[in-house]
């Protein structure tokens, strides 16, 4: 009986500490994932004004000519709802001269989601990814996703990952740039956090 009580007590303690660490983990600075030599373009606590520039995000050119119940219309609404997920979280955007295959700068977007939101988004992406999003090669324990769309230029590689409270996204000509950003977030390279 004592063993059973001890087992139940330790199990409850483990469950409470796990849930507590997810819900009450300290927030991580979004600048932690941006390399020290990056050019910071935008960094705000509330990105509402930036997101308002994209009111028609997810609409393809033929969106208005299709019936409301069509697959294109449903896809556009889904993409907008995924994009709006981030409107309440701090956001930073920067360019980084990684010098990929085509010598283009990498565009980096980092959002501070916080523990519960990051965990919820990670599960949502694993179970119900939006159209055009699929898993890529992971980085250590962090899953990485790629986004592909016919409207993207041929050189564009969009990769993103969700780490401890951060959504890190790279848009570049080199699909490996996301791994460099994750190295920076993990402290293996100098970041903008002093």
Secondary structure, 3 states (H helix, E strand, C coil): CHHHHHHHHHHHHHHHHHHHHHHCCCCCCHHHHCECCCEEEEEECCCHHHHHHHCCCCCCCCHHHCCCCCHHHHHHHHHHHHHHCCCCCCEEEEEECCCCCCCCCEEEEEEECCHHHHHHHHHHHHHCCCCCEEEEEEECCEEEEEECCCCCCCCCEEEEEECCCEEEEEEECCCCHHHHHHHHHCCCCCECCC
